[in-house]
Structures are given as structure tokens and as C-alpha cells.
């Protein structure tokens, strides 16, 4: 049962490359964290503001290029 707990000594070339690259340039991880924060870490949504915005939306006609 304990065969899956054992760690092998194998490290892929790509994993070695990434480790070396991060050691040579530690700012890479900081840049990754900043990019993640910019793309994914958002402020909480204000549900009241969202509801009011949806309620105040003006209905658009089906074909906007045809004048009536």
C-alpha cells in the first residue's frame, strides 16, 4: 500500500530548467504573482450596484440600423 507514497529521484528536464531559471531571476515569481492578482484577484461585487445597473438599462431595439 505504501508504494504510492515513495518519491522517486526523477526530476524532468523541464522542471530542472524552471528551477534554474527561478534561481537566476527571482523576480519571475513576483511577476507571476502580480499578473495573477491583476487578472484574477478582484474586489467583491456590490450586488446592490449591479441590480440597479441592470434595472436602469434601456432596452435596445432588435435591429439598431433601421430608423423608425
Phi, psi and omega in degrees: 000331185274008182294330181279346179279332181299134175263134177274164179275003183286131173228124184293160179298322181294319178296321176297316179301314180297318179299315179295319181296319180290329177290320181288326183226086183293346180288347179299314181295321177297319177296322177296317179295319179295319178295319178296317180297320181294322185271325192243328184275099184250160175292153177298146181282133175274104186294327179294315177298318181295319179296314179297323179295318179292323180290330183271000180290135180271133181293130180270142179292161185296319181236102190285344184272354181259119180279146181252000000 
